[in-house]
Amino acid sequence: MFKILRRFASTRPPLRDIIPSKKVFNRILFDQDSRLAYSRAMKIYEAVYNHIDNPNHILLPSYTRSDDLMSLKEVLSVIRKTTNTINRHLVELENELVEQAGELGSSNAIAILAFNTIQDPNTSKEDFQYANQLIENLSDLKNPLTFKLAGDLAYKKRAFSQAESYWLQFIELEPNTINASHVYSNLGLYYYTLQPKPDLIRARQYLEKSIAFGQLDSTILRSHYYYSQLFTLTDPKIARYHLEICASKGLKESFSSLGFLELNVFNNYDKSLEWFKLGHEADGDLSCLIGQFDCQILLKDRKSALKALQKIMSIQEKFEKSRQNPSVPEKYRATIASNKHLLSMFFSSRKQAIELVNTSSF
């Protein structure tokens, strides 16, 4: 099909040492509506995995179909997204499954390979033209995945309205699959952040569909998070429910949101403090540290509030030193600027509480 960069490894761990248990695997196979039993699936996996470095030596079982390979590729993708971990050996296996499926004529595999090719800066002019022709042919054939991938690429290039158009064409063709749940999530976020004015009604509709059809992977967690933001003021109980789902899976943005929701809406200071502590321990989130200070003031725990204040002041000092350092990466400078604004708001809006803590004797 297309030449891809392969990562050669002198040794690989046994496949069964790096995949989930048979019980977990069977559940994912069932969710993917795979026709293969565990034993047959493993024979395909091992046939590919054992010869990744020499694909010409791969000999697939006689019962293997192209859609089996894509289904097994999706199983690995689900594992990666739900565990939020990346094992390079399994990623290589995913890629080779797509290559093998493409050789067997899978339209979805060909679409993936074609889009990978046109985004690779090292692609030859001949391969680029061939890949574009394949994409055009697949579009004419109304291959759903082609429209999803076209939308993803357009969004990556900040051609947002074009991305919307491609995604809408995709869900017309494939409205109720795992891929559809991801596209619904993309559309929900697109309308949530639409400029100059968000379309919150459409954002809610698509986020609801994303949650309804999706599995609890990183994309669907994002849907739960933004869906919660739509209800923070109008129905905080719904917001809390979806934020707790996010927090249970470790989505870092959810801890501060939950903390301030419990603090400012439900007046549950102890619960709020728990969320802030978890958020700060998990990611060093400055807003969670500020939330801890607020809770401890309301709980009249001035000693703990002073400790939180001292940590905040220490962070302020570190940010100031980093800001003056010309070798600090540009990406980190944006984080510094954002946190500087947060610190400025903190010190200007909590002057009385800060003075109270600083003048207290313990």
C-alpha positions in Angstrom: 0.0 0.0 0.0 2.1 3.0 1.3 5.5 2.9 2.8 5.3 3.7 6.5 8.1 4.2 9.1 8.5 1.0 11.1 10.1 0.9 14.5 12.4 -2.1 14.7 12.9 -3.8 18.0 15.5 -6.4 18.8 13.2 -8.0 21.4 9.5 -7.8 22.1 7.7 -8.9 25.2 5.3 -11.8 24.7 1.9 -10.4 23.4 -0.1 -12.0 26.3 2.1 -10.1 28.8 1.0 -6.7 27.5 -2.7 -7.2 26.8 -5.6 -7.3 29.3 -6.9 -10.5 30.7 -9.1 -12.9 28.7 -12.2 -11.7 30.5 -11.6 -8.1 29.7 -10.6 -8.9 26.1 -13.8 -11.0 25.6 -15.9 -8.1 26.9 -14.3 -5.7 24.4 -14.7 -8.2 21.6 -18.4 -8.4 22.5 -18.8 -4.6 22.6 -17.1 -4.4 19.2 -19.6 -6.9 17.8 -16.7 -9.1 16.6 -17.5 -12.4 15.0 -14.3 -13.9 16.4 -13.9 -15.8 19.7 -10.9 -15.0 21.9 -8.8 -18.0 20.7 -9.3 -17.1 17.0 -8.6 -13.4 17.7 -5.4 -14.2 19.5 -4.2 -16.4 16.6 -4.5 -13.4 14.3 -2.9 -11.0 16.8 0.1 -13.3 17.3 0.5 -14.0 13.5 0.9 -10.3 13.0 2.7 -9.4 16.2 5.4 -12.0 15.8 6.4 -10.7 12.4 5.9 -6.9 12.6 9.6 -6.3 11.8 9.2 -8.6 8.7 5.6 -8.1 7.4 6.3 -10.2 4.3 6.5 -13.2 6.7 3.1 -12.6 8.2 0.8 -15.6 7.4 -2.8 -14.9 8.6 -5.1 -17.7 9.5 -7.3 -18.8 6.6 -10.5 -17.6 8.3 -9.2 -14.0 8.5 -11.2 -11.2 6.8 -10.3 -7.6 6.4 -13.1 -6.5 8.7 -11.7 -8.9 11.4 -8.4 -7.0 11.2 -10.1 -3.6 11.6 -12.2 -4.9 14.4 -9.1 -6.2 16.2 -7.4 -2.9 15.6 -10.3 -1.1 17.2 -10.1 -3.4 20.2 -6.5 -2.2 20.8 -7.6 1.3 20.3 -10.3 0.9 23.0 -7.7 -0.5 25.4 -5.4 2.5 24.7 -8.1 5.1 25.2 -9.9 3.6 28.2 -6.6 2.9 30.1 -5.1 6.2 28.9 -1.8 4.4 28.4 0.3 3.9 25.3 2.3 0.7 24.7 4.5 1.2 21.7 4.4 -2.5 20.8 0.6 -2.5 20.8 0.6 0.8 18.7 2.8 -1.0 16.2 0.4 -3.9 16.2 -2.5 -1.5 15.5 -0.6 0.0 12.6 0.3 -3.3 11.1 -3.3 -4.6 11.4 -4.4 -1.6 9.3 -1.7 -2.3 6.7 -2.8 -6.0 6.5 -6.5 -5.0 6.3 -5.6 -2.5 3.5 -3.9 -5.3 1.6 -7.1 -7.3 1.9 -9.2 -4.5 0.5 -10.7 -2.9 3.6 -12.1 0.6 2.6 -11.7 1.8 6.2 -8.0 0.7 6.3 -7.3 2.3 2.9 -8.9 5.5 4.1 -6.7 5.5 7.3 -3.5 4.8 5.2 -4.4 7.4 2.6 -4.9 10.2 5.2 -1.7 9.1 7.0 0.1 9.5 3.7 -1.1 13.0 2.8 -0.2 14.2 6.3 3.3 12.7 6.2 5.9 15.5 5.2 8.2 12.8 3.8 5.6 11.4 1.4 6.7 11.5 -2.3 4.7 13.5 -4.8 3.6 10.3 -6.5 2.3 8.7 -3.2 0.6 12.0 -2.3 -1.3 12.1 -5.5 -2.2 8.4 -5.3 -3.5 8.9 -1.7 -5.6 11.9 -2.7 -7.1 9.9 -5.6 -8.0 7.1 -3.2 -9.7 9.6 -0.8 -11.7 11.0 -3.7 -12.8 7.5 -4.8 -13.8 6.6 -1.2 -15.7 9.9 -0.9 -17.6 9.1 -4.1 -18.4 5.6 -2.7 -19.7 7.4 0.5 -17.3 5.6 2.8 -18.2 7.0 6.2 -14.8 6.9 7.8 -13.4 9.0 4.9 -15.7 11.9 5.9 -14.7 11.6 9.6 -11.0 11.6 8.8 -11.5 14.5 6.4 -13.3 16.4 9.2 -10.5 15.6 11.7 -7.9 16.9 9.3 -9.8 20.0 8.5 -10.2 20.8 12.2 -6.5 20.2 12.7 -5.8 22.8 10.1 -8.3 25.1 11.8 -10.8 25.0 8.8 -13.6 24.6 11.3 -16.6 25.1 9.1 -15.2 22.6 6.6 -14.7 20.2 9.5 -18.3 20.7 10.6 -19.5 19.9 7.0 -17.5 16.7 6.8 -18.6 15.5 10.3 -22.2 16.1 9.5 -21.9 14.1 6.3 -20.3 11.3 8.4 -23.2 11.0 10.9 -25.7 10.9 8.1 -24.0 7.8 6.9 -23.1 6.3 10.3 -25.2 7.7 13.1 -24.9 5.1 16.0 -21.4 3.7 16.3 -18.4 4.3 18.5 -16.9 6.4 15.7 -20.1 8.4 15.6 -19.9 9.0 19.3 -16.5 10.6 18.8 -17.8 12.8 15.9 -20.8 13.8 18.1 -18.3 14.8 20.7 -16.3 16.9 18.2 -19.5 18.6 17.0 -20.6 19.3 20.5 -17.3 20.9 21.4 -17.3 22.8 18.0 -20.7 24.4 18.8 -19.8 24.9 22.5 -16.8 27.1 21.4 -18.3 28.5 18.2 -17.3 32.1 17.6 -18.6 34.8 17.8 -21.4 33.2 19.7 -21.6 29.5 20.9 -24.6 27.5 19.9 -25.3 25.8 23.2 -28.5 24.1 22.1 -26.8 22.2 19.4 -23.8 21.6 21.6 -26.1 19.9 24.2 -27.8 17.8 21.5 -24.5 16.4 20.1 -22.9 16.0 23.5 -25.9 13.9 24.6 -25.6 11.7 21.5 -21.9 11.3 22.1 -22.5 10.1 25.7 -25.4 7.8 24.5 -23.4 6.0 21.9 -19.9 6.1 23.3 -17.8 4.1 25.6 -16.1 5.7 28.6 -12.8 6.6 26.8 -11.0 9.9 26.8 -13.2 11.4 24.1 -16.4 10.6 25.9 -15.0 11.9 29.2 -14.5 15.2 27.4 -18.2 15.0 26.4 -19.3 14.5 30.0 -17.1 17.4 31.1 -18.5 19.9 28.6 -22.0 18.6 29.1 -21.6 19.3 32.8 -20.6 22.9 32.1 -23.9 23.5 30.3 -25.8 22.8 33.6 -23.5 24.4 36.2 -26.0 27.3 36.7 -29.3 25.8 35.6 -29.2 22.3 37.1 -26.1 21.8 39.3 -27.1 18.3 40.3 -26.8 17.2 36.7 -23.5 19.0 36.4 -22.2 17.3 39.5 -23.3 13.8 38.2 -21.3 14.2 35.0 -18.3 15.8 36.7 -18.1 12.9 39.2 -18.0 10.5 36.2 -15.0 12.5 34.9 -13.3 12.6 38.3 -13.7 8.8 38.7 -11.6 8.4 35.6 -9.0 11.0 36.6 -9.9 13.8 34.2 -7.9 16.6 35.8 -10.2 19.5 34.8 -13.1 17.9 36.7 -11.5 18.2 40.2 -11.5 22.0 40.4 -14.9 22.2 38.8 -16.4 19.8 41.3 -14.7 21.6 44.2 -16.0 25.0 43.3 -19.5 23.5 42.6 -19.6 21.9 46.0 -18.2 25.1 47.6 -20.3 27.8 45.9 -23.5 26.0 45.0 -24.0 23.2 47.5 -22.1 24.9 50.4 -20.5 21.5 51.2 -17.1 22.7 52.4 -15.7 19.4 53.5 -16.6 17.7 50.3 -15.3 20.6 48.3 -12.0 20.4 50.2 -11.7 16.7 49.3 -12.0 17.4 45.6 -9.5 20.3 45.7 -7.0 18.1 47.6 -7.4 15.3 45.0 -7.0 17.7 42.1 -3.9 19.4 43.5 -2.3 16.0 44.4 -3.0 14.6 41.0 -1.8 17.5 38.8 -0.5 20.3 41.0 -3.5 22.4 39.8 -3.2 25.9 41.1 -6.9 26.5 41.1 -7.3 23.5 43.4 -4.8 25.1 45.8 -6.8 28.3 45.7 -9.9 26.3 46.4 -8.3 24.7 49.4 -7.5 28.1 50.8 -11.1 29.2 50.3 -12.5 26.1 52.0 -10.1 26.4 54.9 -11.1 30.0 55.5 -14.8 29.0 55.6 -14.0 26.1 57.9 -12.0 28.5 60.1 -8.9 26.3 59.8 -6.6 29.3 59.5 -3.4 27.2 60.1 -4.2 25.1 57.0 -5.2 28.2 55.1 -1.8 29.7 55.9 0.0 26.6 54.6 -2.1 26.9 51.4 -1.3 30.6 51.1 2.4 29.9 51.5 2.3 27.3 48.7 0.5 29.8 46.5 3.1 32.5 47.1 5.9 30.0 46.4 4.3 29.2 43.1 4.0 32.9 42.3 7.7 33.3 43.0 8.6 30.4 40.7 6.4 31.7 37.9 8.0 35.1 38.2 11.5 33.6 37.9 10.5 31.4 35.0 8.9 34.4 33.2 12.2 36.2 33.3 14.1 33.2 32.0 14.5 33.5 28.2 15.1 29.7 27.8 11.6 28.8 29.0 9.7 27.1 26.1 6.9 29.2 24.6 4.3 26.6 25.5 5.2 26.9 29.1 5.1 30.7 28.9 1.4 30.5 27.9 0.8 28.4 31.1 2.7 31.0 33.2 0.6 33.8 31.7 -2.6 32.0 32.5 -1.6 31.2 36.0 -0.3 34.8 36.5 -3.8 36.0 35.7 -5.3 33.5 38.2 -2.9 34.6 40.9 -3.6 38.2 40.3 -7.4 37.5 40.7 -6.7 35.5 43.9 -4.6 38.2 45.6 -7.0 41.1 44.6 -10.2 39.3 45.5 -9.2 37.8 48.8 -7.3 40.6 50.5 -9.3 40.4 53.8 -8.9 36.6 54.1 -5.2 36.8 53.3 -4.7 39.6 55.9 -6.7 37.5 58.5 -4.5 34.5 57.9 -1.2 36.5 58.0 -2.1 38.2 61.3 -3.4 35.1 63.0 -1.3 33.5 65.8 -1.2 29.8 66.2 
